[in-house]
Amino acid sequence: MALQIKSHKLRNRQFENWHSDLEDHWDYDDFIRDDNWRKDWISFDCLCYVPENDTVYTGITSFDADIFWGWDRKSESWISTGYDRIADPFDAKFHRSLVYHNGHLWGACALLHDIDNYWVQTPVRNRGGGRSNTAAPG
């Protein structure tokens, strides 16, 4: 029996200007500001088939935080899981795995933002009692 491969595109946008305009020039905030890159620059990270509803669930990488979709094999269409309604704005992907066990899908989110968006800046007092700089909370 020959293996059959079929493509089901969730997004279908071409990006031609990575090397000329973005690489080494853009940071996280630039991707968030640009609707095209924020919504349509994606990659698939993981898949998990759930036989009870004949759906292949997929975790994707996206700056849009809408990172959890399903491919309904019966209707041959993409379905939103509604993850975008509960997502943290910094959720960017499922970290390489979705596992189906006892009726539940398990996964873990990862982030893509720059380190300066992660650390909360809090004032640090110098020994003389004045504010001297900022640091991440300890």
N, C-alpha and C positions, 0 to 999 in steps of 0.2 A: 504494500500500500504506500503510495507516494504522499509525502507530507504536503499539505496545502497551507500557504501563508496568505493572510489577508490583513490589510492595513485599515484601521479605524481611527481616523484623525480627530482628536479632540480640538486642537487648534491647527490652523494651516496658514501660517504667516511666514514669509521669508524675511530674514534680516541679513542685509548685505553689508552693513557699515560697521561691523564689530571692530575690525582691524583699523579701519581708517578714522573712525570717530570716537569709539567708546573705550577700547582697550587702553589701560593706563591713564584714562581721562575721567571716566565716570566713577562715582561711588554709589553707595546704597541709595542715598536720597535722590540722585538723578534717575535711577531706575523706577523709583516710586512715583516721581513726578510725571514720567512719560507713560501715558495710558497704553501705548502699543507694547512697550517692553514689559510693563508691569503685568498686563493681562495675558499676553500672547507668547512671551518667551518662556517656554516650559520644557521640562524633560520628565520622562517617566522614570520613577525610582523603584516601584515595586507593584506586584500584582498578587491578587488572592481570589481564587474561585470559590464561590459559595453555591453548592449544588441545590440547596433548598429553594432559592429564587433564580437559579440559572444566570447569575450575574458575576462578572469578573470585576472586582473592585481594584482601583488603582490609586496609588499615591503618586502625586506629581510634585516637581519642584516648580514654584511660581512665586514671584514677588507679590502677587495679589492675595496670598493667604487662602485662596480657594483651592485646596490641595487634595481633595478627596472626592473621586468620581467613580461611577460604576458603568460598565458596559452591559446593558440588558441584552442578552443573547436572543431572547424571543422576539423583541421588537427591533433588534439591531439598531439601538440608539443609545447615546450617552445619557445618563441620568445623574443629576446632582444629588449628593447625599445631604445637602444642607449644611455642610461643614462651615461654609462661609458665615453662617449666622452665629456660630460659637467660637470661631477662630480668634486667636490673639493676632493682632496686626503683624507681628513678627514671625508667625508660623510660616515656614517656607517649604517644608517637605516632610514626608514621613521618612524616618531614618532607616532606609533600606529594607524594611520588612513590614508586612501585614500578616497576621496569623489568625486563622479561623479555628476556634476551639469552643465546644459546648454552646454553640449558638451566638457567639460573640466574636467580633473582629477586634484584634488587638494591634496597636501600632504605637509608635513614639515619634513625636515631632522634633524637627531640628530647625535651626534658624540660619539666615543668610546675612543678617545686617552687620555693619561695621562695628568694631569694638566700642566706638564712641557712642553708639546708640544703645549699648548694653549697660554700661556703667552709669549709675545715677550719680550725678555730681553733688557732693555735700561739702559744706565749708569745713576746713580744718584750721584749728587755731594754733598759732605758733606759741612758743614758750612765753612770749611777752604778752599774750592775751589778745593780740590782734589777728585779723584774718590774713592768712598768707598765701593760701593756694586751695586747690580742691583735690579730692581723692575719692576713690571708690569706697563705699561703706565696708567695714571690716567684719 
